Amino acid sequence: MPEFKIMGVVFSEKEKAICMISNAIAAYSLYTEKGSLPDNISLIDFIVKSTPNELKSKISIELIDEVFEYISKSRMDDS
């Protein structure tokens, strides 16, 4: 995967995977609200299908769970 920098910082493959998971969770939430997801697609399936092949080896159920838990907790703390 090409090098990805923000303000001169190079992201690791795991950091890129975390970004992809977070983005997929947000997209899944929006598509769910609009009712525009295909039938029987779970959040996990959506994340895996949204992730580029070169990052799929970095994705695990534990990492997805950790990111989801963090996002959920952050949103509840903001309420």
Secondary structure as UniProt FT lines:
FT   STRAND          5..6
FT   TURN            7..8
FT   STRAND          9..10
FT   HELIX           13..34
FT   TURN            39..40
FT   HELIX           43..50
FT   HELIX           53..58
FT   HELIX           61..78
//
